[in-house]
Amino acid sequence: MTEPISYTYAVVRDADGLPDVLAGVQGVARAPVHLVHGRHGGDVAAVVSPVPPEDFHEDALKRHLEDLDWLEAVARAHHSVVEALSAHTTVLPLRLATVYLDDERVAMTLDACQDTFSDRLSRLAAHVEWGVKIYVEPISVTAARADTAPAPGLSPGRAYLRSRRAQRHTQEDAYRAAEQAAANVEAAAGIHAVDRARHRPQQGELSVGSGENVVNDAYLVPAEHADAFFSDVMRAAEGLDSVRVEVTGPWAPYSFASPPDAEPAEGTASP
Amino acid sequence: MTEPVASRFGSLPYRSSPQYAQGSSANLADILERVLDKGIVIAGDIQINLLDIELLTIKLRLLVASVDKAKEMGIDWWEHDPSLSSRANGSRELAEENKRLRAEIEALREDAELPSAEERRSVTEKPPHATPQRRQSAKVRPKKRDE
């Protein structure tokens, strides 16, 4: 069994020039990427590349997914294909590692899910996703400022207690400021966004940047509001000490790809 | 971490409008959060149990949003597993706490003129908590963590 199988990145609204876009993109495992159309026509297409079955069959996939380097490579390749397409048409990103036995099976799925895909693509047309994260600075950073001017003449014990109290207040202030920032950001974002998805705050080895991530949201924003969204959200948190707002994007609408009822779309079962 | 991956797959030719220009450098956490946990789910021919992916993210202590999904399914063992939930910032605090407690114990021992841990070990082979002479120190003795 060495016939390549079909890795599917996304479903897109077909558009002029897409094949040219795809010609400049490498997919997972450096494979070239192409479009697959349904057998009944329609302007919805799947974006597919051949991958070696020995790497993408169940057992291999399971094993590979435990390997962060492999996962990162596939995730970045998946994302770069989605992103290249996003600049040219509406994209419905698929979950990582959606794999079919061949392009014929992809076409069957397209036919079976045509309505779902088409509805969703219409909803997301000309929209982008922005990620908004709010961080509270770690106490050591903010406390350092509070500690710079110790009151003279205090005994070491009292100085210690005072600095602990100051630290606690600083931390409380930081969370209050974060709450304020969250409210400001939400209000600013709400002016432009048509939908919001909440992600779990990031923590762990891959989370980068200092501070504790307390808000991790995604907003769906009409493309013509994209710039205004960015600047308004950035402005919303100005002047709040110990709070950092980070805006990422624009992303393809990953966080809004699933229909709101959250049921997985009807796929075709294995043959 | 990006280096070996980049060399394995080569640098991807990148063509996109300025509007979507940040992705190639986007942080891995943000990308994984989206490609693993978001995106529309349709049943492929290769059945990968998504739960496996969710557990994977936990095993790698990635941070990703999918932890919520695992939680909904009642899988929350990692929260009780210190190596998974608190390794990033927990171990240093623990080490500092240990150091502080050890110093306190030493100070208390000196006051009470109790034998040090090394001396005690040579004095008796019995398990520490069974020796009456240690009762006093046992009160302030933290649970020993020797890993």
Interface residues (C-beta under 8 A of the other chain):
Chain A: I5 T8 V11 V21 G24 V25 Q26 A29 R30 F56 H57 E58 L61 K62 L65 E66 L68 D69 L71 E72 A73 A75 R76 A77 H78 H79 S80 E83 A84 S86 A87 H88 L92 P93 L94 R95 L96 A97 T98 V99 Y100 L101 R105 T109 C113 R120 V128 G131 A197 H199 R200 Q202 Q203 G204 E205 L206 S207 V208 N216 A226 T248 G249 P250 W251 A252 Y254 S255 A257 S258 P259 P264 A265 G267 T268 A269 S270 P271
Chain B: M1 T2 P4 V5 R8 F9 G10 L12 P13 Y14 R15 S16 S17 Q19 Y20 Q22 G23 S24 A26 N27 L28 A29 D30 I31 L32 E33 R34 V35 L36 D37 K38 G39 I40 V41 I42 A43 G44 D45 I46 Q47 I48 L50 D52 I53 L56 K59 L60 R61 L62 L63 V64 A65 V67 D68 A88
